[in-house]
Amino acid sequence: MRWQDHISVDPNVCHGKACISGTRVMVSVILDNLAEKFDIDEIVRSYPSVKRADVQAVIRYAADLASERIIPFAPGPA
């Protein structure tokens, strides 16, 4: 699967934030739902314009971003 077929960035849609193509559903919203332990079926029910393949593309997109950038963070308590 190519996430590029499911995710787009348009400066005229949601202030240029990454969205599911053809919608105003931001990638960050899908990731927030996943982080809150919603499963893919719950997300698709909540956002009827979003398909299962779109959610899977969001996960792939996030994985690609994480592999390309290092975000510094302070180590947690020992």
PyMOL Python script that loads the backbone (N, CA, C, O; Angstrom):
from pymol import cmd

cmd.read_pdbstr("""\
ATOM      1  N   MET A   1       0.832  -1.181   0.000  1.00  0.00           N
ATOM      2  CA  MET A   1       0.000   0.000   0.000  1.00  0.00           C
ATOM      3  C   MET A   1       0.880   1.248   0.000  1.00  0.00           C
ATOM      4  O   MET A   1       1.886   1.332   0.705  1.00  0.00           O
ATOM      5  N   ARG A   2       0.468   2.195  -0.804  1.00  0.00           N
ATOM      6  CA  ARG A   2       1.145   3.493  -0.831  1.00  0.00           C
ATOM      7  C   ARG A   2       0.292   4.496  -0.076  1.00  0.00           C
ATOM      8  O   ARG A   2      -0.831   4.802  -0.477  1.00  0.00           O
ATOM      9  N   TRP A   3       0.842   5.007   1.028  1.00  0.00           N
ATOM     10  CA  TRP A   3       0.063   5.983   1.791  1.00  0.00           C
ATOM     11  C   TRP A   3      -0.220   7.230   0.961  1.00  0.00           C
ATOM     12  O   TRP A   3      -1.209   7.924   1.192  1.00  0.00           O
ATOM     13  N   GLN A   4       0.645   7.509   0.002  1.00  0.00           N
ATOM     14  CA  GLN A   4       0.475   8.696  -0.846  1.00  0.00           C
ATOM     15  C   GLN A   4      -0.834   8.655  -1.634  1.00  0.00           C
ATOM     16  O   GLN A   4      -1.324   9.694  -2.076  1.00  0.00           O
ATOM     17  N   ASP A   5      -1.400   7.464  -1.811  1.00  0.00           N
ATOM     18  CA  ASP A   5      -2.674   7.341  -2.523  1.00  0.00           C
ATOM     19  C   ASP A   5      -3.868   7.674  -1.628  1.00  0.00           C
ATOM     20  O   ASP A   5      -4.995   7.757  -2.114  1.00  0.00           O
ATOM     21  N   HIS A   6      -3.635   7.864  -0.332  1.00  0.00           N
ATOM     22  CA  HIS A   6      -4.723   8.067   0.624  1.00  0.00           C
ATOM     23  C   HIS A   6      -4.615   9.374   1.411  1.00  0.00           C
ATOM     24  O   HIS A   6      -5.587   9.807   2.031  1.00  0.00           O
ATOM     25  N   ILE A   7      -3.453   9.995   1.388  1.00  0.00           N
ATOM     26  CA  ILE A   7      -3.215  11.187   2.209  1.00  0.00           C
ATOM     27  C   ILE A   7      -2.771  12.335   1.309  1.00  0.00           C
ATOM     28  O   ILE A   7      -1.956  12.161   0.403  1.00  0.00           O
ATOM     29  N   SER A   8      -3.330  13.513   1.581  1.00  0.00           N
ATOM     30  CA  SER A   8      -2.954  14.673   0.776  1.00  0.00           C
ATOM     31  C   SER A   8      -2.756  15.888   1.674  1.00  0.00           C
ATOM     32  O   SER A   8      -3.215  15.930   2.815  1.00  0.00           O
ATOM     33  N   VAL A   9      -2.061  16.868   1.121  1.00  0.00           N
ATOM     34  CA  VAL A   9      -1.850  18.142   1.798  1.00  0.00           C
ATOM     35  C   VAL A   9      -2.224  19.231   0.796  1.00  0.00           C
ATOM     36  O   VAL A   9      -1.675  19.311  -0.303  1.00  0.00           O
ATOM     37  N   ASP A  10      -3.163  20.053   1.206  1.00  0.00           N
ATOM     38  CA  ASP A  10      -3.628  21.141   0.357  1.00  0.00           C
ATOM     39  C   ASP A  10      -3.697  22.391   1.232  1.00  0.00           C
ATOM     40  O   ASP A  10      -4.396  22.392   2.245  1.00  0.00           O
ATOM     41  N   PRO A  11      -2.986  23.452   0.860  1.00  0.00           N
ATOM     42  CA  PRO A  11      -2.987  24.650   1.694  1.00  0.00           C
ATOM     43  C   PRO A  11      -4.389  25.245   1.896  1.00  0.00           C
ATOM     44  O   PRO A  11      -4.591  26.032   2.820  1.00  0.00           O
ATOM     45  N   ASN A  12      -5.344  24.884   1.056  1.00  0.00           N
ATOM     46  CA  ASN A  12      -6.710  25.395   1.169  1.00  0.00           C
ATOM     47  C   ASN A  12      -7.621  24.486   1.995  1.00  0.00           C
ATOM     48  O   ASN A  12      -8.796  24.798   2.189  1.00  0.00           O
ATOM     49  N   VAL A  13      -7.089  23.372   2.477  1.00  0.00           N
ATOM     50  CA  VAL A  13      -7.880  22.437   3.277  1.00  0.00           C
ATOM     51  C   VAL A  13      -7.195  22.245   4.626  1.00  0.00           C
ATOM     52  O   VAL A  13      -6.035  21.839   4.690  1.00  0.00           O
ATOM     53  N   CYS A  14      -7.916  22.537   5.692  1.00  0.00           N
ATOM     54  CA  CYS A  14      -7.409  22.358   7.067  1.00  0.00           C
ATOM     55  C   CYS A  14      -6.045  23.014   7.269  1.00  0.00           C
ATOM     56  O   CYS A  14      -5.159  22.451   7.913  1.00  0.00           O
ATOM     57  N   HIS A  15      -5.894  24.199   6.714  1.00  0.00           N
ATOM     58  CA  HIS A  15      -4.661  24.984   6.883  1.00  0.00           C
ATOM     59  C   HIS A  15      -3.417  24.222   6.426  1.00  0.00           C
ATOM     60  O   HIS A  15      -2.333  24.412   6.977  1.00  0.00           O
ATOM     61  N   GLY A  16      -3.573  23.369   5.428  1.00  0.00           N
ATOM     62  CA  GLY A  16      -2.425  22.659   4.872  1.00  0.00           C
ATOM     63  C   GLY A  16      -1.959  21.465   5.683  1.00  0.00           C
ATOM     64  O   GLY A  16      -0.871  20.946   5.433  1.00  0.00           O
ATOM     65  N   LYS A  17      -2.747  21.015   6.647  1.00  0.00           N
ATOM     66  CA  LYS A  17      -2.367  19.834   7.427  1.00  0.00           C
ATOM     67  C   LYS A  17      -2.703  18.572   6.634  1.00  0.00           C
ATOM     68  O   LYS A  17      -3.626  18.572   5.821  1.00  0.00           O
ATOM     69  N   ALA A  18      -1.968  17.525   6.869  1.00  0.00           N
ATOM     70  CA  ALA A  18      -2.192  16.257   6.175  1.00  0.00           C
ATOM     71  C   ALA A  18      -3.581  15.723   6.514  1.00  0.00           C
ATOM     72  O   ALA A  18      -3.961  15.633   7.681  1.00  0.00           O
ATOM     73  N   CYS A  19      -4.336  15.370   5.463  1.00  0.00           N
ATOM     74  CA  CYS A  19      -5.702  14.865   5.616  1.00  0.00           C
ATOM     75  C   CYS A  19      -5.888  13.615   4.767  1.00  0.00           C
ATOM     76  O   CYS A  19      -5.119  13.347   3.843  1.00  0.00           O
ATOM     77  N   ILE A  20      -6.925  12.860   5.101  1.00  0.00           N
ATOM     78  CA  ILE A  20      -7.347  11.774   4.232  1.00  0.00           C
ATOM     79  C   ILE A  20      -7.810  12.438   2.936  1.00  0.00           C
ATOM     80  O   ILE A  20      -8.615  13.368   2.972  1.00  0.00           O
ATOM     81  N   SER A  21      -7.316  11.974   1.807  1.00  0.00           N
ATOM     82  CA  SER A  21      -7.640  12.584   0.516  1.00  0.00           C
ATOM     83  C   SER A  21      -9.145  12.676   0.308  1.00  0.00           C
ATOM     84  O   SER A  21      -9.884  11.729   0.579  1.00  0.00           O
ATOM     85  N   GLY A  22      -9.584  13.830  -0.176  1.00  0.00           N
ATOM     86  CA  GLY A  22     -10.991  14.045  -0.469  1.00  0.00           C
ATOM     87  C   GLY A  22     -11.848  14.333   0.752  1.00  0.00           C
ATOM     88  O   GLY A  22     -13.071  14.421   0.642  1.00  0.00           O
ATOM     89  N   THR A  23     -11.213  14.483   1.930  1.00  0.00           N
ATOM     90  CA  THR A  23     -11.958  14.766   3.155  1.00  0.00           C
ATOM     91  C   THR A  23     -11.287  15.917   3.891  1.00  0.00           C
ATOM     92  O   THR A  23     -10.268  16.451   3.453  1.00  0.00           O
ATOM     93  N   ARG A  24     -11.873  16.278   5.002  1.00  0.00           N
ATOM     94  CA  ARG A  24     -11.263  17.235   5.918  1.00  0.00           C
ATOM     95  C   ARG A  24     -10.864  16.534   7.212  1.00  0.00           C
ATOM     96  O   ARG A  24     -10.673  17.177   8.244  1.00  0.00           O
ATOM     97  N   VAL A  25     -10.741  15.229   7.147  1.00  0.00           N
ATOM     98  CA  VAL A  25     -10.335  14.445   8.321  1.00  0.00           C
ATOM     99  C   VAL A  25      -8.809  14.438   8.365  1.00  0.00           C
ATOM    100  O   VAL A  25      -8.150  13.855   7.504  1.00  0.00           O
ATOM    101  N   MET A  26      -8.269  15.090   9.374  1.00  0.00           N
ATOM    102  CA  MET A  26      -6.820  15.213   9.477  1.00  0.00           C
ATOM    103  C   MET A  26      -6.179  13.904   9.957  1.00  0.00           C
ATOM    104  O   MET A  26      -6.751  13.161  10.754  1.00  0.00           O
ATOM    105  N   VAL A  27      -4.997  13.658   9.451  1.00  0.00           N
ATOM    106  CA  VAL A  27      -4.215  12.496   9.860  1.00  0.00           C
ATOM    107  C   VAL A  27      -4.033  12.505  11.376  1.00  0.00           C
ATOM    108  O   VAL A  27      -4.104  11.455  12.015  1.00  0.00           O
ATOM    109  N   SER A  28      -3.801  13.666  11.948  1.00  0.00           N
ATOM    110  CA  SER A  28      -3.590  13.753  13.393  1.00  0.00           C
ATOM    111  C   SER A  28      -4.819  13.288  14.173  1.00  0.00           C
ATOM    112  O   SER A  28      -4.678  12.724  15.258  1.00  0.00           O
ATOM    113  N   VAL A  29      -6.007  13.513  13.644  1.00  0.00           N
ATOM    114  CA  VAL A  29      -7.232  13.065  14.312  1.00  0.00           C
ATOM    115  C   VAL A  29      -7.292  11.542  14.328  1.00  0.00           C
ATOM    116  O   VAL A  29      -7.649  10.941  15.341  1.00  0.00           O
ATOM    117  N   ILE A  30      -6.944  10.926  13.213  1.00  0.00           N
ATOM    118  CA  ILE A  30      -6.938   9.456  13.147  1.00  0.00           C
ATOM    119  C   ILE A  30      -5.894   8.904  14.114  1.00  0.00           C
ATOM    120  O   ILE A  30      -6.160   7.937  14.828  1.00  0.00           O
ATOM    121  N   LEU A  31      -4.717   9.505  14.141  1.00  0.00           N
ATOM    122  CA  LEU A  31      -3.673   9.040  15.061  1.00  0.00           C
ATOM    123  C   LEU A  31      -4.088   9.230  16.514  1.00  0.00           C
ATOM    124  O   LEU A  31      -3.809   8.374  17.353  1.00  0.00           O
ATOM    125  N   ASP A  32      -4.748  10.339  16.819  1.00  0.00           N
ATOM    126  CA  ASP A  32      -5.251  10.549  18.184  1.00  0.00           C
ATOM    127  C   ASP A  32      -6.240   9.455  18.571  1.00  0.00           C
ATOM    128  O   ASP A  32      -6.206   8.949  19.693  1.00  0.00           O
ATOM    129  N   ASN A  33      -7.113   9.093  17.647  1.00  0.00           N
ATOM    130  CA  ASN A  33      -8.073   8.020  17.916  1.00  0.00           C
ATOM    131  C   ASN A  33      -7.364   6.690  18.158  1.00  0.00           C
ATOM    132  O   ASN A  33      -7.727   5.948  19.071  1.00  0.00           O
ATOM    133  N   LEU A  34      -6.371   6.394  17.358  1.00  0.00           N
ATOM    134  CA  LEU A  34      -5.609   5.158  17.542  1.00  0.00           C
ATOM    135  C   LEU A  34      -4.882   5.168  18.887  1.00  0.00           C
ATOM    136  O   LEU A  34      -4.821   4.146  19.570  1.00  0.00           O
ATOM    137  N   ALA A  35      -4.334   6.314  19.261  1.00  0.00           N
ATOM    138  CA  ALA A  35      -3.632   6.439  20.540  1.00  0.00           C
ATOM    139  C   ALA A  35      -4.579   6.232  21.719  1.00  0.00           C
ATOM    140  O   ALA A  35      -4.160   5.786  22.787  1.00  0.00           O
ATOM    141  N   GLU A  36      -5.856   6.559  21.522  1.00  0.00           N
ATOM    142  CA  GLU A  36      -6.860   6.365  22.573  1.00  0.00           C
ATOM    143  C   GLU A  36      -7.462   4.955  22.528  1.00  0.00           C
ATOM    144  O   GLU A  36      -8.459   4.669  23.191  1.00  0.00           O
ATOM    145  N   LYS A  37      -6.839   4.092  21.737  1.00  0.00           N
ATOM    146  CA  LYS A  37      -7.192   2.662  21.648  1.00  0.00           C
ATOM    147  C   LYS A  37      -8.508   2.382  20.926  1.00  0.00           C
ATOM    148  O   LYS A  37      -9.123   1.336  21.133  1.00  0.00           O
ATOM    149  N   PHE A  38      -8.939   3.316  20.080  1.00  0.00           N
ATOM    150  CA  PHE A  38     -10.063   3.009  19.204  1.00  0.00           C
ATOM    151  C   PHE A  38      -9.553   2.074  18.120  1.00  0.00           C
ATOM    152  O   PHE A  38      -8.456   2.273  17.598  1.00  0.00           O
ATOM    153  N   ASP A  39     -10.329   1.062  17.777  1.00  0.00           N
ATOM    154  CA  ASP A  39      -9.867   0.188  16.702  1.00  0.00           C
ATOM    155  C   ASP A  39     -10.323   0.755  15.357  1.00  0.00           C
ATOM    156  O   ASP A  39     -11.121   1.691  15.298  1.00  0.00           O
ATOM    157  N   ILE A  40      -9.806   0.177  14.296  1.00  0.00           N
ATOM    158  CA  ILE A  40     -10.060   0.713  12.959  1.00  0.00           C
ATOM    159  C   ILE A  40     -11.551   0.755  12.661  1.00  0.00           C
ATOM    160  O   ILE A  40     -12.039   1.731  12.091  1.00  0.00           O
ATOM    161  N   ASP A  41     -12.281  -0.289  13.038  1.00  0.00           N
ATOM    162  CA  ASP A  41     -13.722  -0.307  12.763  1.00  0.00           C
ATOM    163  C   ASP A  41     -14.446   0.833  13.481  1.00  0.00           C
ATOM    164  O   ASP A  41     -15.367   1.422  12.917  1.00  0.00           O
ATOM    165  N   GLU A  42     -14.049   1.152  14.711  1.00  0.00           N
ATOM    166  CA  GLU A  42     -14.664   2.265  15.441  1.00  0.00           C
ATOM    167  C   GLU A  42     -14.382   3.593  14.742  1.00  0.00           C
ATOM    168  O   GLU A  42     -15.256   4.454  14.648  1.00  0.00           O
ATOM    169  N   ILE A  43     -13.172   3.744  14.261  1.00  0.00           N
ATOM    170  CA  ILE A  43     -12.795   4.986  13.574  1.00  0.00           C
ATOM    171  C   ILE A  43     -13.590   5.134  12.285  1.00  0.00           C
ATOM    172  O   ILE A  43     -14.089   6.218  11.983  1.00  0.00           O
ATOM    173  N   VAL A  44     -13.710   4.061  11.533  1.00  0.00           N
ATOM    174  CA  VAL A  44     -14.464   4.105  10.275  1.00  0.00           C
ATOM    175  C   VAL A  44     -15.941   4.415  10.543  1.00  0.00           C
ATOM    176  O   VAL A  44     -16.569   5.136   9.768  1.00  0.00           O
ATOM    177  N   ARG A  45     -16.490   3.886  11.617  1.00  0.00           N
ATOM    178  CA  ARG A  45     -17.879   4.203  11.974  1.00  0.00           C
ATOM    179  C   ARG A  45     -18.025   5.671  12.364  1.00  0.00           C
ATOM    180  O   ARG A  45     -19.028   6.306  12.040  1.00  0.00           O
ATOM    181  N   SER A  46     -17.034   6.203  13.053  1.00  0.00           N
ATOM    182  CA  SER A  46     -17.097   7.591  13.514  1.00  0.00           C
ATOM    183  C   SER A  46     -16.907   8.598  12.381  1.00  0.00           C
ATOM    184  O   SER A  46     -17.434   9.710  12.437  1.00  0.00           O
ATOM    185  N   TYR A  47     -16.162   8.210  11.364  1.00  0.00           N
ATOM    186  CA  TYR A  47     -15.863   9.088  10.230  1.00  0.00           C
ATOM    187  C   TYR A  47     -16.252   8.354   8.950  1.00  0.00           C
ATOM    188  O   TYR A  47     -15.407   7.697   8.341  1.00  0.00           O
ATOM    189  N   PRO A  48     -17.511   8.453   8.532  1.00  0.00           N
ATOM    190  CA  PRO A  48     -17.999   7.667   7.392  1.00  0.00           C
ATOM    191  C   PRO A  48     -17.250   7.886   6.083  1.00  0.00           C
ATOM    192  O   PRO A  48     -17.279   7.020   5.209  1.00  0.00           O
ATOM    193  N   SER A  49     -16.586   9.014   5.933  1.00  0.00           N
ATOM    194  CA  SER A  49     -15.831   9.260   4.693  1.00  0.00           C
ATOM    195  C   SER A  49     -14.466   8.571   4.710  1.00  0.00           C
ATOM    196  O   SER A  49     -13.757   8.570   3.703  1.00  0.00           O
ATOM    197  N   VAL A  50     -14.100   7.990   5.846  1.00  0.00           N
ATOM    198  CA  VAL A  50     -12.803   7.326   5.998  1.00  0.00           C
ATOM    199  C   VAL A  50     -12.989   5.817   5.850  1.00  0.00           C
ATOM    200  O   VAL A  50     -13.892   5.226   6.442  1.00  0.00           O
ATOM    201  N   LYS A  51     -12.128   5.217   5.061  1.00  0.00           N
ATOM    202  CA  LYS A  51     -12.163   3.767   4.831  1.00  0.00           C
ATOM    203  C   LYS A  51     -11.045   3.096   5.620  1.00  0.00           C
ATOM    204  O   LYS A  51     -10.104   3.748   6.073  1.00  0.00           O
ATOM    205  N   ARG A  52     -11.168   1.783   5.775  1.00  0.00           N
ATOM    206  CA  ARG A  52     -10.141   1.008   6.484  1.00  0.00           C
ATOM    207  C   ARG A  52      -8.755   1.236   5.869  1.00  0.00           C
ATOM    208  O   ARG A  52      -7.770   1.399   6.589  1.00  0.00           O
ATOM    209  N   ALA A  53      -8.689   1.244   4.553  1.00  0.00           N
ATOM    210  CA  ALA A  53      -7.404   1.440   3.874  1.00  0.00           C
ATOM    211  C   ALA A  53      -6.819   2.814   4.197  1.00  0.00           C
ATOM    212  O   ALA A  53      -5.599   2.970   4.245  1.00  0.00           O
ATOM    213  N   ASP A  54      -7.676   3.809   4.419  1.00  0.00           N
ATOM    214  CA  ASP A  54      -7.198   5.144   4.787  1.00  0.00           C
ATOM    215  C   ASP A  54      -6.516   5.106   6.152  1.00  0.00           C
ATOM    216  O   ASP A  54      -5.455   5.703   6.335  1.00  0.00           O
ATOM    217  N   VAL A  55      -7.122   4.407   7.106  1.00  0.00           N
ATOM    218  CA  VAL A  55      -6.541   4.312   8.447  1.00  0.00           C
ATOM    219  C   VAL A  55      -5.213   3.562   8.377  1.00  0.00           C
ATOM    220  O   VAL A  55      -4.242   3.952   9.026  1.00  0.00           O
ATOM    221  N   GLN A  56      -5.169   2.506   7.605  1.00  0.00           N
ATOM    222  CA  GLN A  56      -3.912   1.772   7.447  1.00  0.00           C
ATOM    223  C   GLN A  56      -2.848   2.652   6.797  1.00  0.00           C
ATOM    224  O   GLN A  56      -1.670   2.560   7.140  1.00  0.00           O
ATOM    225  N   ALA A  57      -3.259   3.501   5.862  1.00  0.00           N
ATOM    226  CA  ALA A  57      -2.322   4.433   5.224  1.00  0.00           C
ATOM    227  C   ALA A  57      -1.790   5.446   6.234  1.00  0.00           C
ATOM    228  O   ALA A  57      -0.616   5.813   6.188  1.00  0.00           O
ATOM    229  N   VAL A  58      -2.646   5.896   7.141  1.00  0.00           N
ATOM    230  CA  VAL A  58      -2.215   6.832   8.185  1.00  0.00           C
ATOM    231  C   VAL A  58      -1.135   6.179   9.053  1.00  0.00           C
ATOM    232  O   VAL A  58      -0.142   6.820   9.397  1.00  0.00           O
ATOM    233  N   ILE A  59      -1.327   4.924   9.401  1.00  0.00           N
ATOM    234  CA  ILE A  59      -0.327   4.212  10.210  1.00  0.00           C
ATOM    235  C   ILE A  59       0.987   4.112   9.446  1.00  0.00           C
ATOM    236  O   ILE A  59       2.054   4.334  10.019  1.00  0.00           O
ATOM    237  N   ARG A  60       0.922   3.785   8.172  1.00  0.00           N
ATOM    238  CA  ARG A  60       2.137   3.686   7.346  1.00  0.00           C
ATOM    239  C   ARG A  60       2.824   5.044   7.233  1.00  0.00           C
ATOM    240  O   ARG A  60       4.049   5.133   7.318  1.00  0.00           O
ATOM    241  N   TYR A  61       2.038   6.095   7.043  1.00  0.00           N
ATOM    242  CA  TYR A  61       2.555   7.468   6.959  1.00  0.00           C
ATOM    243  C   TYR A  61       3.296   7.826   8.253  1.00  0.00           C
ATOM    244  O   TYR A  61       4.410   8.349   8.213  1.00  0.00           O
ATOM    245  N   ALA A  62       2.676   7.543   9.384  1.00  0.00           N
ATOM    246  CA  ALA A  62       3.298   7.837  10.683  1.00  0.00           C
ATOM    247  C   ALA A  62       4.592   7.043  10.851  1.00  0.00           C
ATOM    248  O   ALA A  62       5.580   7.568  11.364  1.00  0.00           O
ATOM    249  N   ALA A  63       4.591   5.797  10.426  1.00  0.00           N
ATOM    250  CA  ALA A  63       5.800   4.974  10.527  1.00  0.00           C
ATOM    251  C   ALA A  63       6.910   5.560   9.656  1.00  0.00           C
ATOM    252  O   ALA A  63       8.068   5.603  10.071  1.00  0.00           O
ATOM    253  N   ASP A  64       6.564   6.005   8.464  1.00  0.00           N
ATOM    254  CA  ASP A  64       7.571   6.619   7.586  1.00  0.00           C
ATOM    255  C   ASP A  64       8.104   7.912   8.199  1.00  0.00           C
ATOM    256  O   ASP A  64       9.307   8.166   8.143  1.00  0.00           O
ATOM    257  N   LEU A  65       7.238   8.723   8.778  1.00  0.00           N
ATOM    258  CA  LEU A  65       7.700   9.955   9.419  1.00  0.00           C
ATOM    259  C   LEU A  65       8.645   9.640  10.575  1.00  0.00           C
ATOM    260  O   LEU A  65       9.677  10.291  10.736  1.00  0.00           O
ATOM    261  N   ALA A  66       8.294   8.654  11.364  1.00  0.00           N
ATOM    262  CA  ALA A  66       9.119   8.305  12.522  1.00  0.00           C
ATOM    263  C   ALA A  66      10.484   7.766  12.097  1.00  0.00           C
ATOM    264  O   ALA A  66      11.470   7.943  12.813  1.00  0.00           O
ATOM    265  N   SER A  67      10.546   7.120  10.958  1.00  0.00           N
ATOM    266  CA  SER A  67      11.829   6.575  10.522  1.00  0.00           C
ATOM    267  C   SER A  67      12.717   7.634   9.877  1.00  0.00           C
ATOM    268  O   SER A  67      13.918   7.421   9.712  1.00  0.00           O
ATOM    269  N   GLU A  68      12.143   8.755   9.519  1.00  0.00           N
ATOM    270  CA  GLU A  68      12.894   9.805   8.833  1.00  0.00           C
ATOM    271  C   GLU A  68      13.379  10.901   9.764  1.00  0.00           C
ATOM    272  O   GLU A  68      14.296  11.640   9.408  1.00  0.00           O
ATOM    273  N   ARG A  69      12.795  11.026  10.936  1.00  0.00           N
ATOM    274  CA  ARG A  69      13.131  12.122  11.836  1.00  0.00           C
ATOM    275  C   ARG A  69      13.412  11.603  13.227  1.00  0.00           C
ATOM    276  O   ARG A  69      12.819  10.624  13.680  1.00  0.00           O
ATOM    277  N   ILE A  70      14.303  12.262  13.875  1.00  0.00           N
ATOM    278  CA  ILE A  70      14.540  11.971  15.277  1.00  0.00           C
ATOM    279  C   ILE A  70      14.022  13.158  16.064  1.00  0.00           C
ATOM    280  O   ILE A  70      14.428  14.294  15.819  1.00  0.00           O
ATOM    281  N   ILE A  71      13.139  12.904  16.996  1.00  0.00           N
ATOM    282  CA  ILE A  71      12.599  13.964  17.845  1.00  0.00           C
ATOM    283  C   ILE A  71      13.273  13.829  19.210  1.00  0.00           C
ATOM    284  O   ILE A  71      13.037  12.850  19.918  1.00  0.00           O
ATOM    285  N   PRO A  72      14.097  14.785  19.582  1.00  0.00           N
ATOM    286  CA  PRO A  72      14.791  14.672  20.873  1.00  0.00           C
ATOM    287  C   PRO A  72      13.802  14.694  22.030  1.00  0.00           C
ATOM    288  O   PRO A  72      12.793  15.398  21.997  1.00  0.00           O
ATOM    289  N   PHE A  73      14.109  13.923  23.029  1.00  0.00           N
ATOM    290  CA  PHE A  73      13.280  13.918  24.226  1.00  0.00           C
ATOM    291  C   PHE A  73      14.161  13.624  25.414  1.00  0.00           C
ATOM    292  O   PHE A  73      15.202  12.977  25.300  1.00  0.00           O
ATOM    293  N   ALA A  74      13.724  14.111  26.554  1.00  0.00           N
ATOM    294  CA  ALA A  74      14.482  13.892  27.782  1.00  0.00           C
ATOM    295  C   ALA A  74      14.219  12.482  28.279  1.00  0.00           C
ATOM    296  O   ALA A  74      13.087  12.001  28.216  1.00  0.00           O
ATOM    297  N   PRO A  75      15.251  11.819  28.769  1.00  0.00           N
ATOM    298  CA  PRO A  75      15.012  10.482  29.310  1.00  0.00           C
ATOM    299  C   PRO A  75      14.101  10.561  30.526  1.00  0.00           C
ATOM    300  O   PRO A  75      14.123  11.534  31.281  1.00  0.00           O
ATOM    301  N   GLY A  76      13.299   9.515  30.696  1.00  0.00           N
ATOM    302  CA  GLY A  76      12.390   9.461  31.828  1.00  0.00           C
ATOM    303  C   GLY A  76      13.146   9.141  33.112  1.00  0.00           C
ATOM    304  O   GLY A  76      14.341   8.849  33.084  1.00  0.00           O
ATOM    305  N   PRO A  77      12.444   9.200  34.225  1.00  0.00           N
ATOM    306  CA  PRO A  77      13.105   8.906  35.499  1.00  0.00           C
ATOM    307  C   PRO A  77      13.597   7.460  35.526  1.00  0.00           C
ATOM    308  O   PRO A  77      12.970   6.557  34.974  1.00  0.00           O
ATOM    309  N   ALA A  78      14.721   7.276  36.176  1.00  0.00           N
ATOM    310  CA  ALA A  78      15.330   5.932  36.251  1.00  0.00           C
ATOM    311  C   ALA A  78      14.658   5.078  37.293  1.00  0.00           C
ATOM    312  O   ALA A  78      15.042   3.925  37.488  1.00  0.00           O
TER     313      ALA A  78
END
""", "prot")
cmd.dss("prot")
cmd.show_as("cartoon", "prot")
cmd.util.cbc("prot")
cmd.orient("prot")
